[in-house]
């Protein structure tokens, strides 16, 4: 039988508000355990939650960016479950009236272009974090994360492969980072994906029994988990067995999905409206005001960069992947730099150093004016490319002034023809064999002599002037 994989995602995105969703405790990452808690987020009796307005604003912005309908009247519900990292024994979430519904996001892979439906986006609070000490057989709970604001983005089962799931996550991450409401750092847990997956006979309109794989923390894990779980389910069906609805985890080392527990349904959580929180009313005016704050997203920038700056679609896509890189490019060009040259510096040296230092575009410290200065020094012949690349590393690390640094360290190219003439004569005297070779018709000997001068003076001689003078002396 020819099978088709059906995939839906539940993506948790941690918002970067300064305080938690229902209290004023800090959300700063990496603080000492249990130092950022209060009666509200610690779940103490009688403590009353109050909605953080910035969380609501962020949720609406994400909904608008994903083409959702915004519910003018939404509310919060209690999702009841008992677990050590859940101090209240319930989670405040949204089931019956989520803030955003009925959205969509277009994705493109090498095989297909597909519209992925967004079932809903809802606001909720995060749980705490369990820390297990295997050596002592103990477990500890850090409640700093309890009450950190989350958006859960639930898709329709519209994806058919791991590649499509990853394409969706990449585009979703780009949109949210462009909005500036989350850093979406998968390695720190601020973006986590659960994969709901089933298989069915190709062409069938009936969904198979789905399983859920929890908390996949990398694109590679998503691809491999989809492949492994689809293969497992197909094997069960081929053997005449049934797929059980359950929650599973993915072991990245063994590349296997492993059963954790039976899959809960909404009825298992005994949802009911939260009695401590009022319904949320959002006016049309507030929604339109937030819509006006939406930025130009990556796909719009790609088309404009191609059109306005003559940059290839491939280069434009890389420049636009992160908002910080796109803005650095445009701001440098606005100072007068040639677009292709700026693109070359960003896609070449900048990406190289970001990769070597394991950093992201938002970690870039140098400013457009300093990059423009460096580019201008090369264009004017004050620096050659080799020296400019050396200076760029200092620029990248410390945002130094390239012009001042070049002067202080004696790195500027000399265009003094008399001085260059003396250097050429010395090179010819030191290498008479090369001079003889050139006079006997071996043109490469000229390049050798030019190279000798450049090495001797560490590239501080303007190359074109050097070649002209050396040629005239030969």
N, C-alpha and C positions, 0 to 999 in steps of 0.2 A: 504494500500500500504506500502511496506517496503522501507524506505528512506535511503539514504546515504548522509552524510555530506561531503562537499568538502571545503577544507581550504587552503588558501595561505596567506603568511605573508609579510608585509613590515616592516622591522626592521631598526630603526634609531639608529646609534651608534655614540656617540660623541667622537671624537679623542682627545687624551691627549697632543696635541702639545702645546708648550708654547705660541704661537701666533695664531691669527685667520687665516682663509683660504686665505683671499685676502688682509690682512693688518698686521701691526706689533703690534696691540693691544693685551694685555694680555688676556688669557682665564681662569685665576684663578677663582675658584668657590667661591662665597660668598662675593665678593667685594661690596662696597656701590653702589647703583643704579646709572647708567649712569656715571661711572668714568672710564670705559674701552671702550671708543668709540673715533672714529676719523672721518674725512670726508668720508672715504671709507665705513665703516660699519654703519655710520649714514645715508648713502644714499644721501649725499649732491651733488648737480650738479657739474659736471666736475671732480669729484674724480675718479681716475683710479685704478682698482684692479690689483694685481699681485699675481699669484699662489704661495702658500707656498709649497716648494719642499717636505717638510716632510709629508704633507698631501698626495701627490702623492705616495711617498714611502710606506706609511701606507696602502693606498688603494690597491696597487699591492701585498703587503704581505698578506692582507686578501684574495684577490682574489686567490693567489697561495694556501693558506691554505684551501680554499673551492673548489679547483680543477677547477678553472675557466680558460677560455681563456683570455689572456691579450691583449687588443687592442693596437697595436703599434701606432695608430693614433686616438686619441680621442679628443673630444672638449666639450666646455661648451655652454649651451643654457640658455635663459631667460624664466622663467615660470612666467607669468604675473598674478598677483592677487592683490586685494586692501584690506588691513586690517591694523588696527592701529599698530600691532607689526611688520609690514613689511615696514621699512622706505623707501626703494627704489620703492615700489609698484611692485616689481618683485623679484624673487629669482633666483640666479645663480645656475643652476643644470646641469644635463646631461640627455638628452632624446635620441637624435639621435645616438650618438657614446659614450656610457658609457665605462668606463675604463675596466670593467670586465664583461664577459658574459658566459653563458653556463656552469655553475658550478654544483656541487652536494655535498651533505653531507649525510652520512649514519646515521640513528638513530635506536635506539633499545628501545622498550617498553616491558612491560610484555606480551602484546598480539602480537606484530609484530616487524619485522625488515624491514625498508623501506628506499629507497634512495629518498631524497628530492632534486629536481632540483632547481638550482639557476638561475633565469632568467637573472638577472644582478646585478651588484654592481656599484653605481655611487656616485661621490663626489658632495656635495652641501653645501650651507651655512645655518645655523640655523637662525630662526627669533628671534625677541626680546621676552619679556615676559610681558603679561598683568597682572596687579595687581588690583583686584576689591575691593573697599571699600563699602560694602553694607550699612553700617550705614549712610554714608554721600552721598551715591548714586554717587560715583565718581570712575573713572578708571584711572590708571596710567600705564605708559609704561617704562620698564627698558630695554635699548638697549645693556646692557653688553653682552647678549647672541647672539645678532645679529652679524652674521659673524663667529660664532664658527663653526669649521669644522665638517661636518657630513658625514658618509657613510650610504647610504640607500641600504639595502640588500633585494632584491625582489625575493621571491621564486615562483616556479611554484605551481599550485593548487594540490599538491601531498599529503596533509595530510588529514586524515579522522576522527580525534577526537581531543578533547582538550588535551588528554595525549600525542598524537604525536606532537602537536604544542609546548607543554611545553618541550618535549624531544629535539626538534629541537632548541628551545631557549637556553636550558641548554648547549647543545653541542656547539652551536655557541658562547655563552658567554665564555665557557672554552677555545675555540680556540683563540678568540680575546684576552683574558687575558693572555694566554700563549705567544702570540705575543708581549704583552706589549704596544699595541697601544691605548688601552682604558681601564678604570677601570670597565666599564659596570655596574655602580651602578644604578640599576633600581630606587632606592628610591630618587636619586638625578637627575634623568632624563637623565643620560648619556647613557641609553639604553631604547628605547621605541618601542612598537610593535603595529602595526595596523593589525587587523584581517579581511581578506576578506573571506566571507563565503556564500555558497549557498547550497541548498539541491536538490536532484534529486532521481528519482526512482532507487533503487539498480539495478545495471547491465546496466543502461543506459550510453551511451557514450556522451550524450549531457549535457553540463553544465547548471545549473539553473541560475536565476537572482541573482546576488551577492549583498550583502551589505558590507559596510566597517565600522568596529568599531575602533574608533581612540584612540591612546595613552593609551593602557592598561599597567599598571605600576607594575604588579606582576604576578607571575605564577598562583596564585590562581584566579586572575581576568581573565586571559586568559581561564583557564578551565571553570569557571562559565559563562563567556561571550559566549563561544562556545555552551555550553549546552542551555543557555537561548535563544540565537538567532536562533539556529537550531529548537528548540521547537516552537518558534514564527512562523518561516517560514513554518514548517510542518502544523501547525494549519491553517494558511492562505490557503495553498493548499488543505487541507482536506475540508475546507469550500467553495471551488470553487473560491477563490479569487486569486489575483496575487501578487507576491512579487515585490515591487518597488525598483529600484536601487537607493540607497541613502547612505548618511553618517550618522552613528548613534554613540551614546556614551553608555557606560555601567554603570549603577548605581549599585555599589557593595553592597550597603545596601539593596536595593529592589530586587537585582538580576534580573534586567530588562534592555533590550536594548531600548534606546529612540531615536527617530528620531531627527536629527539636521538640515539636509538640503538635497536637491537633490544631488546626486553624480555627481561631475564634471568629464568630460572626458578630454583627452589631448587637444582636439580642443577648450575647454573652456578656457584654459590657454594661448592660442595663442603663443605657443613656437616658438622661432626663435633663430638662432645662436647668441651668445653674441659677439657684435662687438668690445668689449674692451679687449678680451682675445684671445690670439693666440691658435691655435691647439697644442695639446700635442703630441710630438713624443717620444717614449720610445724604446731604442735599445734592441736587443736580449741580449747583454752583460749586460745591466743594470738589465734586468729581471732575468737572471741567477745569478747575484751577490746577488740580493734580495732573490732568492730561497735558496741560500747557507746559508742565515741567519735564515731560518726557524728553530724553535726549535723542539725537540722531543715532540709530543703532548701526551695528557693523555692516549689515548688507546694504544699507543706504549709503554708508561711507564708501564702500567698495565701488559702487557705481559712480559716485561723485569723484573719487580719487582718479578713476580711469578717465573720466570725462574732463575734469578740470586740470589735472596735473600730468596727464599722459603716462601714468604709471600702469604697468601691466596688471591684469586682473589677479594673477597669482601673488604679485608683490603687494597689491592693495589689500588682499585678503589677510596677509600676515600683518601688515601695518595696522589693520582695523580690528584685529582679534581682541586686543585690549584697548580700552578707552584711553589709558594713559599714554600708550605708544602712539595712537592716532593723533592725540592732542599735541604730543611732542613734535611729531612730523609737521603738522600744520602750523604750529607756532614758530618753528624754525624756518619754514618756507616763507612765512609772513614777514620775516626780518629781511628777506632778500636772497636767501639761498636757493640754488637750483633744485627743484623737487627730486630729480633722479639722484643727485649727489647726496641729499639728505636721506633718501630711501636706502642708498647703498651703505651709509654709515650705520643706520639703524638695523638693517637686515643683516649686515655683516658683523662689524665689531661689537655692536651693542648686544645682539642676540648671542654672540659667542661668549661674552663676559657674563651675561645673565645665566647662561647654561653652566659655565665653569663655577660660578658662585652660588648656583642653585637658588636663584632669585627670580622674581616676577617683575613685570613691567612697572607695577606700582612701587617697586623698591628703587627705581632709578632716581639717582640724586642729582645728576647734572641738569642744567637748565637750558632752554632753547638758545638764549643769548650766548652761552659759552660754546655750544656746539656750532652755532653760526660763526663765531670768531675763529674756531679751528678750521672750519671749511674755507673761510675767507683767506686765512694764512696760507693754505695750500694753493688756492686759486691764484693768489698774488705772487706765488713763487717764493714766499718767505720760508715755507717748510716744504720738505718733500714728503711723499706718502709714508715712507718708512718711519721717519721721525714723528710724523703726525700720529701714527698708530701708537707709538710709545707714549706720546703726550696724552692720547685719548684714554689710556688706562688710568692715568692720574686724574683726568677729568671725570671718568666714571666713578672712581673711588671717592674723590674729595671735591668735585666741582671747582677745580682750580681755574684761574684765568689763563687760557692757553698762551696768550700774547706775552703776559708777564713771565710765565714759566719758561717760555722759549728764550726770552731775553736773559733772565737770571742764570739759566743753565747753558747759555751759549749755543743754542740749537738752531738758530736762524741760518738759512742758506746765504752764502756769499754770492753776489753777482758782480763783484769788483773784478773787472777783466784783467787788470794788471796782476792782481793776486792770483787769479786762476791760471794766468799764463806761466807764472813762476812754478805753480804746482805741477803743471803739465810738463814743463822742461825737466823738473826733478824726476818725475815718473819715467820720462824717456831716458834720462841718464841712468836710472836705476835698472832699467829693463831694455838694454840695447838689442837683445835678441828679438823682442816683440816689435821694435822699430824696424828692424831688418825684415822681419816677416811681412809687415804691412807693405813695405816698399817692394816686396817681391810678389805682391798681389793677394796676400792673405788678409782679407778685410776684417776677420774676427779679431785680429791683433789690436785693432783700434778699440774695440769693446773691452779687451783685456786691460789696456792702459787707462781707459776711462774708469774701469772698476777699481784699479789700483788707487787712483786719486780719491774716489768716493770712499773707499775703505780707510784710507789714511786720514781722511778728514771727517769720518763718521757721517757721511751723507750731507755735509753742510755746504756743498757746492751745487749751484743750480745746474741740473743735468744738461739742458739744451745748450746753455752757454759753454759749458765744459766740452761737449762734443764738438762744437763749432771751432773752438780755439785749438783743441787737440788735433782736429783734422787739418787746420791751416798750418800747424807746425810740422806735420808729417810730410 
